[in-house]
Amino acid sequence: MDQYASSLARICLELGGISVFYENNVPEDFVIPSLYFPSAEQVPSGSALNSYQLKHSIYAKVFALTRREAGELAGKIVEGIMDKQCRLPVFHEDGTDSGMILKLDPPTSWIVDEGIAQVTLTYRLIRAFTSVKHPAASSVGINKYYD
């Protein structure tokens, strides 16, 4: 899990008042209430001359005893994010604030099944292209016979 996703997971746990977190698979004997935070789905959403943008979507699941409890916990997470104007801090591995802010799209939540609610978190990151040295045109045979 990268720095952005782990920061989001931490904030969701704090806002929902949930203490148990699952990142990989949810075990059969999972604890309730808990939060399942899978890897983000990534979709390219544009590029420029020296950078590109990736849209990340995380579909977190909140597990509780009843539909109502799951919906309330998911609602706490959504409301907490909205109260922060969808601007959340990014944390270092040691838990300290990095000083960076992650801007989210407005989150959504809905009840999926008995005791399960889903919270959708979406954000975009702009990354610089890694510099690649391109060969000179003369080295690949272009205009070879016109020199």
Secondary structure, DSSP 4 states (H G I P E B T S, - for coil): --HHHHHHHHHHHHHHT--EEESSPPPTT--SSEEE--PPEEEEEEE-SSEEEEEEEEEEEEE-SSHHHHHHHHHHHHHHHHHTTTEEEEE-TTS-EEEEEEEBPPPEEEEEETTEEEEEEEEEEEEEPPP-PPPPGGGGTTTGGG-
